[in-house]
Amino acid sequence: MAKTILAFYLLGYSLCSWAIPESPTGIENKEFGFDKVKNNITKIKTLKPENYLSSIDSFRKSIDRFIRYKRRVCNGEFSSLVLENGETVKGEKERLTEEEKVICFRELKSIQEEFIKNMFEARVKFLDHLHEKQILDLKKAKEELLKSLDKTFRRVLFKAKRRGKRKRVTPL
């Protein structure tokens, strides 16, 4: 009895897990969505220089993943069809027409161009921030060195003044 219940449970579980097929289009909508990538690209442009190093790597990885995926879509490597109700059905590999490929690759190129431009702007802001920070550190180091030098010469001059005020007794 327990074995039959376990068998039905496993059968039901396996049928439920197979009921939702994963498709490249579903992945694109969830993980590689065009809106998400566009949002990430615009976030790069407005990224604060203080957060540049900690944030840029995750942005770059997600956008690079999308670009690789989009390139595969443009090459026609996927064979799923999306129906109006959101279901996906595996079908024969259908190659994109030349016109569709051109449009797809133009879209991919525009995404990459915007990504490169925004990365450049964020990098310039970051380098300007670093430059300002280094200049401040250099000014502090200069002030400390000047104070140290002044302190040393005051000590030397003070000793020299004390020596000059003392009467020197010279042996006969």
PyMOL commands that set and color helices and strands:
alter all, ss='L'
color gray80, all
select helices_A, chain A and resi 2-18+24-30+34-45+49-74+98-165
alter helices_A, ss='H'
color red, helices_A
select strands_A, chain A and resi 80-82+88-90
alter strands_A, ss='S'
color yellow, strands_A
deselect
rebuild
show_as cartoon
